[in-house]
Amino acid sequence: MTDNGRDLNHELPPLVENVREGWQETSSGSAVVTSLLAAVATGLLSLINDVVNNGDFKQQANPHALTFLYVASFGAIILSASATVTSLFLIDKLGDLPALASDLDKPREGKLASDIDILVYYGLGDTWTLALWHWIISLVLGIWCLFLQVIVFVYMTQTTPVIVVATIATIFAVLPMVYLLFKKACRLLKGPLKDPYA
């Protein structure tokens, strides 16, 4: 032990380390994916601007639909960038877990309900849970805005067959996200459990 109470030989229990590594990989992957989504949304916004700047299109377009298109476009960019930044924060917090856990005198045996409870119990605290919620909300809303950006643009510029195919493809594309969102939300809503050793 050092003067500040940290055990320099401390190792996380295997399950805690596996959970930490899993969330680290998820957060790292999310940082890459959300960066790409922000870039895609920016590219689409550039294309939208090119089309909108055409005088004929501007006169024929529904101004409310055009406003909604821009809201969805900027929402996709900002929310995807927000999810990227939050992913980096989560990665940083996960990197701190071994040091945080070495400062705590936690039993190495017992039961906790979820991987989130495990990480909170071993030192990540409530900040972790809040950041996780921020990440999930930013990620999901950013993706929804991107889909809305595409589908509204398709509705404004394409023929009926293209609109039908794009609508079906969009519905099909969001189904896994709805399932994953529901699953993650159910896990997060359980909330951190009370310390079983307190």
C-alpha positions as CSV (number, residue, x, y, z in Angstrom):
1,M,0.0,0.0,0.0
2,T,1.1,3.5,-0.7
3,D,0.5,6.6,1.5
4,N,-2.7,7.5,-0.3
5,G,-4.2,4.1,0.4
6,R,-3.9,2.5,-3.1
7,D,-2.8,-1.1,-3.4
8,L,-0.2,-1.1,-6.2
9,N,-0.6,-4.8,-6.7
10,H,-4.4,-4.6,-7.0
11,E,-6.1,-6.4,-9.9
12,L,-9.7,-6.2,-10.8
13,P,-11.7,-9.4,-10.4
14,P,-12.0,-11.3,-13.7
15,L,-15.6,-10.5,-14.2
16,V,-15.1,-6.8,-13.5
17,E,-12.2,-6.7,-16.0
18,N,-14.3,-8.5,-18.7
19,V,-17.1,-6.0,-18.2
20,R,-14.7,-3.1,-18.3
21,E,-13.1,-4.4,-21.5
22,G,-16.5,-5.0,-23.1
23,W,-17.7,-1.5,-22.4
24,Q,-14.3,-0.1,-23.5
25,E,-14.7,-1.8,-26.9
26,T,-18.3,-0.7,-27.2
27,S,-17.3,2.9,-26.4
28,S,-14.3,2.8,-28.8
29,G,-16.5,1.4,-31.6
30,S,-19.1,4.0,-30.9
31,A,-16.6,6.9,-31.1
32,V,-15.6,5.7,-34.6
33,V,-19.2,5.0,-35.8
34,T,-20.6,8.3,-34.5
35,S,-17.7,10.3,-36.1
36,L,-18.6,8.6,-39.4
37,L,-22.3,9.4,-39.0
38,A,-21.5,13.0,-38.3
39,A,-19.4,13.1,-41.5
40,V,-22.2,11.4,-43.5
41,A,-24.7,13.9,-42.2
42,T,-22.4,16.8,-43.1
43,G,-22.0,15.4,-46.6
44,L,-25.7,15.0,-47.0
45,L,-26.2,18.6,-45.8
46,S,-23.8,19.8,-48.5
47,L,-25.8,17.9,-51.1
48,I,-29.0,19.3,-49.7
49,N,-27.6,22.9,-49.9
50,D,-26.7,22.3,-53.6
51,V,-30.2,21.1,-54.4
52,V,-31.9,23.9,-52.3
53,N,-29.8,26.6,-53.9
54,N,-31.4,25.7,-57.3
55,G,-34.0,28.5,-57.8
56,D,-36.7,26.2,-59.1
57,F,-36.5,23.8,-56.2
58,K,-36.7,26.6,-53.6
59,Q,-39.9,28.0,-55.2
60,Q,-41.6,24.6,-55.3
61,A,-40.5,23.1,-52.0
62,N,-42.7,23.3,-48.9
63,P,-41.0,25.8,-46.6
64,H,-42.0,23.8,-43.5
65,A,-40.5,20.6,-44.9
66,L,-37.4,22.5,-45.9
67,T,-37.1,23.8,-42.3
68,F,-37.6,20.3,-40.9
69,L,-34.9,19.0,-43.3
70,Y,-32.4,21.5,-42.0
71,V,-33.3,20.8,-38.3
72,A,-32.8,17.1,-38.9
73,S,-29.5,17.7,-40.7
74,F,-28.0,19.9,-38.0
75,G,-29.5,17.6,-35.4
76,A,-27.7,14.6,-36.9
77,I,-24.4,16.4,-37.0
78,I,-24.5,17.9,-33.5
79,L,-26.0,14.8,-31.8
80,S,-23.5,12.4,-33.5
81,A,-20.6,14.6,-32.5
82,S,-22.0,14.7,-29.0
83,A,-22.1,10.9,-28.9
84,T,-18.5,10.8,-30.1
85,V,-17.3,13.1,-27.3
86,T,-19.3,11.2,-24.7
87,S,-17.8,7.9,-26.0
88,L,-14.3,9.4,-25.4
89,F,-15.4,10.4,-21.9
90,L,-16.7,6.9,-21.2
91,I,-13.4,5.4,-22.5
92,D,-11.5,7.7,-20.1
93,K,-13.6,6.7,-17.1
94,L,-13.2,3.0,-17.9
95,G,-9.4,3.6,-18.0
96,D,-9.6,5.0,-14.5
97,L,-11.5,2.0,-13.1
98,P,-8.4,-0.1,-12.0
99,A,-7.1,2.9,-10.0
100,L,-10.5,3.8,-8.6
101,A,-11.0,0.1,-7.5
102,S,-7.6,-0.1,-5.9
103,D,-8.6,2.8,-3.6
104,L,-11.7,0.9,-2.4
105,D,-11.8,-2.0,0.0
106,K,-14.4,-4.0,-1.9
107,P,-15.1,-7.7,-1.3
108,R,-14.1,-9.8,-4.3
109,E,-17.1,-12.1,-3.9
110,G,-20.8,-11.4,-4.1
111,K,-23.6,-10.8,-6.7
112,L,-24.7,-7.7,-8.6
113,A,-27.5,-7.7,-11.1
114,S,-25.9,-6.0,-14.2
115,D,-22.6,-5.0,-15.7
116,I,-23.5,-1.4,-15.1
117,D,-24.0,-2.1,-11.4
118,I,-20.7,-3.8,-11.3
119,L,-18.8,-0.8,-12.8
120,V,-20.6,1.6,-10.5
121,Y,-19.9,-0.6,-7.5
122,Y,-16.2,-0.8,-8.3
123,G,-15.8,3.0,-8.5
124,L,-17.2,4.6,-11.6
125,G,-20.1,6.1,-9.6
126,D,-23.1,8.1,-10.7
127,T,-21.2,10.1,-13.3
128,W,-20.8,6.9,-15.3
129,T,-24.5,6.3,-15.3
130,L,-25.3,9.9,-16.4
131,A,-22.7,9.8,-19.1
132,L,-24.0,6.4,-20.3
133,W,-27.5,7.9,-20.6
134,H,-26.2,11.0,-22.4
135,W,-24.3,8.7,-24.8
136,I,-27.3,6.5,-25.6
137,I,-29.7,9.4,-26.0
138,S,-27.2,11.3,-28.3
139,L,-26.5,8.2,-30.3
140,V,-30.1,7.2,-30.9
141,L,-31.3,10.8,-31.6
142,G,-28.4,11.4,-33.9
143,I,-29.2,8.2,-35.9
144,W,-32.9,9.1,-36.0
145,C,-32.1,12.6,-37.3
146,L,-29.9,11.1,-40.0
147,F,-32.7,8.8,-41.1
148,L,-35.1,11.7,-41.1
149,Q,-32.6,13.8,-43.0
150,V,-32.4,11.1,-45.7
151,I,-36.1,10.3,-45.9
152,V,-37.4,13.9,-45.9
153,F,-34.9,14.7,-48.7
154,V,-36.1,11.7,-50.6
155,Y,-39.7,12.7,-50.2
156,M,-38.9,16.2,-51.4
157,T,-36.8,15.3,-54.4
158,Q,-37.7,11.7,-55.7
159,T,-40.4,9.9,-57.5
160,T,-43.0,7.7,-55.8
161,P,-41.3,4.4,-56.4
162,V,-38.1,5.7,-54.8
163,I,-40.1,7.1,-51.9
164,V,-41.8,3.8,-51.3
165,V,-38.5,1.8,-51.4
166,A,-36.7,4.4,-49.2
167,T,-39.5,4.3,-46.7
168,I,-39.5,0.5,-46.4
169,A,-35.7,0.4,-46.2
170,T,-35.8,3.1,-43.4
171,I,-38.4,1.2,-41.4
172,F,-36.4,-2.0,-41.8
173,A,-33.2,-0.2,-40.8
174,V,-34.5,1.2,-37.6
175,L,-36.0,-2.1,-36.2
176,P,-32.7,-3.3,-34.7
177,M,-32.1,0.1,-33.2
178,V,-35.5,0.1,-31.6
179,Y,-34.8,-3.3,-30.1
180,L,-31.4,-2.4,-28.8
181,L,-32.6,0.9,-27.4
182,F,-35.4,-0.9,-25.6
183,K,-33.0,-3.5,-24.2
184,K,-30.4,-0.9,-23.0
185,A,-33.1,1.3,-21.5
186,C,-34.6,-1.6,-19.6
187,R,-31.1,-2.3,-18.2
188,L,-30.4,1.3,-17.3
189,L,-33.8,1.9,-15.7
190,K,-33.1,-0.8,-13.2
191,G,-30.7,1.6,-11.7
192,P,-27.7,0.9,-9.5
193,L,-28.4,-1.7,-6.8
194,K,-27.6,-1.0,-3.2
195,D,-24.2,-2.1,-2.0
196,P,-24.8,-5.8,-0.9
197,Y,-22.0,-5.5,1.6
198,A,-23.1,-2.2,3.3
